[in-house]
Amino acid sequence: MTNGTVSLPERPEPPPPKRPARRGYLWAAVGLVVLSVAAIWIAVQADPSETISAVDVKSLPVGPPAPELHAKGWLNSPPLTAKDLAGKVVVYDFWTYSCVNCVRTLPYVRAWYDRYQKDGLVVVGVHSPEFDFEKDHANVEAAVARLKVTWPVALDDGMAIWNDFNNRYWPAKWITDRQGRIRYFHPGEGNYDETERVVRTLLGVSPSSPLADDPKQPKEAPAAVSQTITQETYLGTERGSVARPGQAAYTPAALQLHQPALAGTWEADAQLIRSVSPGASLSLQYLAREANLVMASGVSGGGPVDVTIELDGKPVPPSHRTAATLVDADGMTYLHVQASDLYRLVLGPRVEQHTVRLIPRAPGLEAFAYTFGA
């Protein structure tokens, strides 16, 4: 390293990407600020919480040039090349649409894009899928419309861009200056004020000019709270332990905190579990304010699956319902699962311990991973 610059190390052909956990909420919770650019290409190989350093936005380190974008397709834009991005400040936002941590950052990205586009900011949403259904461009296009993502989206189905950046986290922000050099990296949620200051500094925006609009998102929980909640929990055999490969019948067992449990017959593969028998159920005792589950319909022909949801053995009370909660004629709460997406199960007033139980009303429910929030 000389003169404050960093040379991009030679990297061998990357292996097929592993599926890292979407642990953005954890980094925000422990007060992660930013990794210095001088350590970016090393730090992404390690736990960010072990390589934390504050950044002086008035004296940002100078990193290597950003890689070219080898996308499988584009939404909201024709393909963008280095020539198209020359002279622009670029925020590369790595995300995937079923990731709740990613979704929670989008209002901030939208505010920056709307405010600073005229000053020379380009946002590129790099959609790097975690699950196979997120490689379906129609699914991504529908999510982009639903989530009001109006900036260019590069479809990174094969994780080529992810590997070229040596990225490891959903979400993650990489920011380059007008010369295309990486100047800032932040994995996870949070640190929005500093990220905006970096954008303004690189754009040369006057300190007296207006800030981006406040997206008015819920205040983040203190680190002491966020670190205690149930962590992301995978259900497929590749990363989870609740099911055996193939089809098997499960007997209800005593629940343990943070550990999912099955009853009835389920089929499991690397990414998901699929209900087979009538009356099959999936239960979890969790500690959090918010509980979510990535689900899809595995019904032949793509038909929906209605799923009864219970909280502590009863219908979900109004104080803990989400926008996805439905109530049938018998007063039972349920979810209507058809699209492959993140479904909000429970949203309470505070971090609490509860048991959530899902009972598909027909075989074919596919469940991938739980996520939680404080």
VMD Tcl script that draws the C-alpha trace (Angstrom):
set ca {
  {0.00 0.00 0.00}
  {1.46 3.38 -1.04}
  {0.13 6.93 -1.05}
  {-3.10 5.87 0.61}
  {-4.15 3.62 -2.26}
  {-4.86 -0.08 -2.37}
  {-3.99 -2.45 -5.16}
  {-6.64 -4.99 -6.01}
  {-5.03 -8.36 -5.25}
  {-4.97 -11.03 -7.89}
  {-7.79 -13.41 -7.14}
  {-8.20 -16.97 -8.40}
  {-11.36 -18.02 -10.17}
  {-13.95 -17.92 -7.37}
  {-15.58 -21.16 -6.23}
  {-19.36 -21.52 -6.35}
  {-20.70 -19.04 -3.79}
  {-21.66 -20.26 -0.37}
  {-24.89 -19.03 1.11}
  {-23.97 -16.60 3.87}
  {-26.54 -15.66 6.47}
  {-28.35 -12.37 6.07}
  {-26.90 -10.98 9.27}
  {-27.22 -7.27 8.53}
  {-29.33 -6.60 11.59}
  {-26.56 -8.03 13.76}
  {-23.91 -5.70 12.39}
  {-26.21 -2.72 12.96}
  {-26.93 -3.96 16.44}
  {-23.31 -4.12 17.50}
  {-22.80 -0.58 16.25}
  {-20.89 -1.44 13.09}
  {-19.75 1.75 11.45}
  {-17.63 0.93 8.40}
  {-14.59 -1.05 7.33}
  {-11.79 1.17 6.09}
  {-11.24 0.88 2.37}
  {-7.64 -0.07 3.05}
  {-8.92 -3.33 4.49}
  {-11.97 -3.96 2.29}
  {-10.61 -6.86 0.31}
  {-9.30 -8.51 3.47}
  {-12.22 -7.67 5.73}
  {-14.81 -9.35 3.58}
  {-13.08 -12.62 4.41}
  {-13.63 -12.06 8.16}
  {-16.28 -11.19 10.67}
  {-16.93 -7.44 10.19}
  {-17.43 -6.98 13.91}
  {-13.75 -7.86 14.33}
  {-12.52 -5.27 11.83}
  {-14.57 -2.21 12.74}
  {-13.09 1.23 12.29}
  {-14.66 4.65 12.08}
  {-14.30 6.66 8.89}
  {-13.56 10.31 8.37}
  {-15.90 11.24 5.54}
  {-13.71 14.27 4.75}
  {-10.67 12.05 4.19}
  {-11.93 8.81 2.72}
  {-9.33 6.15 1.85}
  {-8.92 5.32 -1.82}
  {-9.65 1.76 -2.84}
  {-9.43 -0.20 -6.10}
  {-11.65 0.37 -9.13}
  {-15.06 -1.27 -8.98}
  {-15.40 -4.38 -11.16}
  {-17.41 -4.33 -14.38}
  {-21.03 -5.43 -14.04}
  {-21.60 -8.82 -15.68}
  {-25.35 -9.06 -15.17}
  {-27.80 -11.66 -16.48}
  {-30.26 -8.89 -17.21}
  {-31.40 -5.43 -16.10}
  {-34.55 -3.85 -14.73}
  {-35.36 -0.12 -14.89}
  {-32.35 0.51 -17.11}
  {-30.40 -0.64 -20.16}
  {-27.13 -2.41 -19.26}
  {-24.70 -0.04 -17.51}
  {-21.02 -0.17 -18.39}
  {-17.98 1.52 -16.88}
  {-18.34 4.16 -19.57}
  {-21.93 4.86 -18.51}
  {-20.85 5.25 -14.88}
  {-17.79 7.40 -15.58}
  {-17.94 10.68 -13.73}
  {-20.71 9.44 -11.42}
  {-20.76 8.54 -7.76}
  {-22.22 5.03 -7.59}
  {-23.88 3.20 -4.72}
  {-23.81 -0.55 -5.40}
  {-26.54 -2.00 -3.19}
  {-26.34 -5.79 -2.88}
  {-29.75 -7.16 -1.97}
  {-32.31 -9.87 -2.61}
  {-36.03 -9.37 -2.40}
  {-36.98 -11.96 0.23}
  {-34.37 -10.60 2.67}
  {-36.09 -8.55 5.37}
  {-32.82 -6.82 6.27}
  {-32.46 -5.71 2.65}
  {-36.06 -4.53 2.43}
  {-35.65 -2.41 5.56}
  {-32.79 -0.46 3.91}
  {-34.71 0.35 0.71}
  {-36.48 3.49 2.01}
  {-33.08 5.03 2.73}
  {-31.68 4.06 -0.67}
  {-34.80 5.54 -2.28}
  {-34.37 8.80 -0.37}
  {-30.72 9.11 -1.47}
  {-31.57 8.28 -5.08}
  {-34.40 10.81 -5.24}
  {-32.35 13.57 -3.58}
  {-28.94 13.21 -5.23}
  {-29.61 11.84 -8.70}
  {-29.45 15.35 -10.14}
  {-26.06 15.85 -8.46}
  {-24.54 12.83 -10.22}
  {-25.50 9.88 -8.04}
  {-26.26 6.51 -9.63}
  {-27.68 3.66 -7.56}
  {-27.25 0.12 -8.89}
  {-29.26 -2.47 -7.04}
  {-27.35 -5.72 -7.48}
  {-29.96 -8.44 -7.01}
  {-27.93 -11.48 -5.95}
  {-30.40 -14.27 -5.14}
  {-30.11 -16.51 -2.11}
  {-32.90 -18.93 -3.06}
  {-33.61 -20.43 -6.47}
  {-37.00 -18.73 -6.79}
  {-35.20 -15.37 -6.63}
  {-33.50 -16.20 -9.93}
  {-36.86 -15.99 -11.68}
  {-36.81 -12.59 -13.37}
  {-40.59 -12.32 -13.28}
  {-40.48 -12.73 -9.50}
  {-37.82 -10.04 -9.19}
  {-39.67 -7.69 -11.54}
  {-42.85 -8.04 -9.46}
  {-40.90 -7.41 -6.25}
  {-39.16 -4.36 -7.71}
  {-42.55 -2.88 -8.58}
  {-44.09 -3.77 -5.21}
  {-41.16 -2.39 -3.23}
  {-41.00 0.80 -5.35}
  {-37.44 0.23 -6.49}
  {-37.10 2.77 -9.31}
  {-33.31 2.74 -9.77}
  {-31.37 0.36 -12.08}
  {-31.29 -3.27 -10.95}
  {-28.62 -5.67 -12.20}
  {-29.81 -9.28 -12.13}
  {-26.94 -11.28 -10.66}
  {-28.45 -14.78 -10.99}
  {-25.09 -16.59 -11.05}
  {-23.55 -14.40 -8.31}
  {-20.91 -13.18 -10.79}
  {-21.05 -9.57 -9.60}
  {-21.17 -10.76 -5.99}
  {-17.96 -12.75 -6.55}
  {-16.24 -9.96 -8.51}
  {-16.81 -7.58 -5.58}
  {-15.90 -10.35 -3.14}
  {-19.12 -9.50 -1.31}
  {-20.45 -11.65 1.53}
  {-23.48 -9.91 2.98}
  {-27.11 -9.10 2.31}
  {-27.49 -6.16 2.32}
  {-24.19 -4.41 1.59}
  {-23.36 -0.95 0.23}
  {-20.23 -0.30 -1.83}
  {-19.70 3.32 -2.90}
  {-17.35 4.57 -5.62}
  {-16.19 8.09 -6.45}
  {-16.39 9.84 -9.81}
  {-13.19 8.04 -10.89}
  {-14.81 4.66 -10.24}
  {-12.67 3.89 -7.16}
  {-14.17 2.16 -4.12}
  {-14.23 4.60 -1.21}
  {-16.66 3.07 1.29}
  {-18.17 -0.26 2.25}
  {-20.91 -1.01 4.77}
  {-22.47 -4.44 5.36}
  {-25.90 -4.71 6.92}
  {-28.47 -2.26 8.09}
  {-27.91 1.00 9.91}
  {-25.29 3.75 9.66}
  {-27.55 5.68 7.29}
  {-26.46 9.17 8.35}
  {-22.80 8.41 7.75}
  {-23.53 6.72 4.42}
  {-25.39 9.82 3.27}
  {-22.47 12.01 4.38}
  {-20.15 9.85 2.29}
  {-22.42 10.28 -0.74}
  {-22.57 14.06 -0.25}
  {-18.80 14.31 0.18}
  {-18.03 12.32 -2.96}
  {-20.58 14.31 -4.95}
  {-19.24 17.61 -3.68}
  {-22.65 18.67 -2.42}
  {-22.59 21.87 -0.39}
  {-22.92 21.26 3.37}
  {-25.67 23.87 3.44}
  {-27.81 22.11 0.82}
  {-30.84 20.05 1.96}
  {-30.44 16.48 3.14}
  {-32.42 13.59 1.69}
  {-35.95 13.21 2.98}
  {-36.31 11.30 6.24}
  {-37.82 7.89 5.34}
  {-39.39 7.83 8.83}
  {-38.52 4.22 9.55}
  {-38.86 2.70 13.04}
  {-35.99 3.51 15.36}
  {-33.41 0.74 15.61}
  {-33.35 -1.24 18.83}
  {-30.36 -0.86 21.17}
  {-27.52 -3.31 20.61}
  {-28.09 -4.91 23.99}
  {-31.58 -5.90 22.82}
  {-30.84 -6.87 19.22}
  {-28.05 -9.24 20.18}
  {-30.36 -11.33 22.37}
  {-33.16 -12.05 19.90}
  {-33.56 -15.26 17.91}
  {-31.21 -15.22 14.93}
  {-31.92 -16.10 11.32}
  {-32.97 -19.76 11.15}
  {-32.73 -21.85 7.99}
  {-34.97 -24.87 7.41}
  {-33.45 -26.64 4.39}
  {-30.88 -29.37 4.91}
  {-27.99 -27.30 3.53}
  {-27.97 -24.94 6.51}
  {-30.73 -26.11 8.84}
  {-31.06 -29.03 11.23}
  {-34.81 -29.37 11.70}
  {-35.34 -31.92 8.90}
  {-33.69 -34.97 7.36}
  {-33.13 -35.13 3.61}
  {-36.06 -36.60 1.72}
  {-39.50 -37.37 3.10}
  {-40.04 -38.27 6.74}
  {-42.72 -38.25 9.45}
  {-42.03 -36.19 12.57}
  {-43.46 -36.58 16.06}
  {-44.21 -33.45 18.07}
  {-41.55 -32.79 20.70}
  {-41.07 -30.33 23.53}
  {-40.06 -26.96 22.11}
  {-36.75 -25.32 22.94}
  {-36.11 -21.60 22.53}
  {-34.77 -20.69 19.06}
  {-35.21 -24.27 17.76}
  {-37.87 -25.03 15.09}
  {-39.83 -28.28 15.31}
  {-41.91 -30.29 12.83}
  {-44.96 -32.51 13.23}
  {-46.47 -34.69 10.54}
  {-44.88 -35.57 7.22}
  {-42.49 -33.17 5.54}
  {-40.12 -33.40 2.58}
  {-36.78 -31.62 2.77}
  {-34.10 -30.59 0.30}
  {-31.11 -28.26 0.46}
  {-33.06 -25.00 0.53}
  {-36.50 -25.78 1.90}
  {-38.97 -28.02 3.67}
  {-42.32 -28.90 2.05}
  {-45.45 -30.08 3.88}
  {-46.79 -33.44 2.71}
  {-49.43 -34.71 5.11}
  {-52.67 -32.98 6.14}
  {-52.23 -31.46 9.57}
  {-48.47 -31.13 9.30}
  {-47.16 -28.24 11.38}
  {-44.07 -26.09 11.88}
  {-43.49 -24.55 15.31}
  {-40.90 -22.23 16.77}
  {-40.39 -20.69 20.19}
  {-38.67 -17.36 19.54}
  {-37.56 -14.18 21.27}
  {-38.12 -11.07 19.15}
  {-40.56 -8.29 18.35}
  {-40.95 -9.29 14.71}
  {-41.00 -12.79 13.17}
  {-40.90 -13.44 9.42}
  {-40.71 -16.53 7.24}
  {-39.75 -16.96 3.58}
  {-42.44 -19.20 2.06}
  {-43.81 -20.33 -1.28}
  {-46.47 -22.61 -2.70}
  {-45.30 -25.99 -3.93}
  {-48.79 -26.94 -5.09}
  {-48.94 -28.36 -8.60}
  {-49.95 -25.60 -10.99}
  {-48.86 -22.89 -8.58}
  {-52.07 -22.69 -6.60}
  {-52.07 -20.99 -3.20}
  {-51.82 -22.61 0.23}
  {-53.71 -21.13 3.16}
  {-51.79 -21.56 6.40}
  {-53.31 -21.31 9.86}
  {-51.08 -19.30 12.18}
  {-51.27 -19.53 15.97}
  {-49.45 -17.53 18.59}
  {-49.06 -19.34 21.91}
  {-51.73 -21.84 20.87}
  {-54.36 -19.23 19.97}
  {-55.26 -17.03 16.98}
  {-52.82 -14.16 16.61}
  {-54.21 -11.26 18.68}
  {-54.79 -7.90 16.95}
  {-51.81 -6.40 18.80}
  {-49.46 -8.83 17.06}
  {-50.97 -9.08 13.57}
  {-49.24 -7.94 10.40}
  {-50.49 -6.71 7.03}
  {-50.43 -10.36 5.89}
  {-52.70 -11.63 8.69}
  {-56.16 -12.77 7.60}
  {-59.08 -13.93 9.78}
  {-61.55 -16.61 8.65}
  {-65.23 -17.02 9.53}
  {-64.31 -19.10 12.58}
  {-62.01 -16.44 13.96}
  {-58.83 -18.34 13.09}
  {-55.89 -16.33 11.81}
  {-54.17 -17.48 8.63}
  {-51.85 -16.47 5.80}
  {-52.50 -16.80 2.07}
  {-49.26 -18.11 0.54}
  {-48.80 -18.12 -3.21}
  {-45.95 -15.87 -4.30}
  {-42.44 -16.96 -3.35}
  {-41.58 -14.23 -0.87}
  {-41.02 -13.07 2.68}
  {-44.18 -13.24 4.81}
  {-44.58 -11.23 8.01}
  {-45.85 -13.62 10.69}
  {-45.94 -11.56 13.88}
  {-45.24 -7.94 14.78}
  {-45.56 -7.19 18.47}
  {-45.13 -4.02 20.52}
  {-41.76 -5.10 21.98}
  {-39.28 -7.97 22.17}
  {-41.14 -10.89 23.74}
  {-40.95 -14.67 23.91}
  {-43.69 -16.51 22.03}
  {-44.44 -19.73 20.21}
  {-45.62 -19.38 16.63}
  {-47.18 -22.40 14.94}
  {-48.03 -22.80 11.25}
  {-50.46 -25.48 10.04}
  {-50.86 -25.67 6.23}
  {-54.51 -26.26 5.34}
  {-53.39 -28.31 2.33}
  {-50.12 -30.06 1.45}
  {-47.52 -28.15 -0.52}
  {-46.35 -25.31 1.72}
  {-42.66 -24.57 1.18}
  {-40.71 -22.88 3.98}
  {-37.14 -21.63 3.63}
  {-35.87 -19.43 6.48}
  {-37.06 -17.42 9.47}
  {-35.80 -13.90 10.15}
  {-36.44 -11.72 13.18}
  {-36.31 -8.13 14.30}
  {-36.19 -6.15 17.51}
}
mol new
graphics top color blue
foreach p $ca { graphics top sphere $p radius 0.5 }
foreach p [lrange $ca 0 end-1] q [lrange $ca 1 end] { graphics top cylinder $p $q radius 0.2 }
display resetview
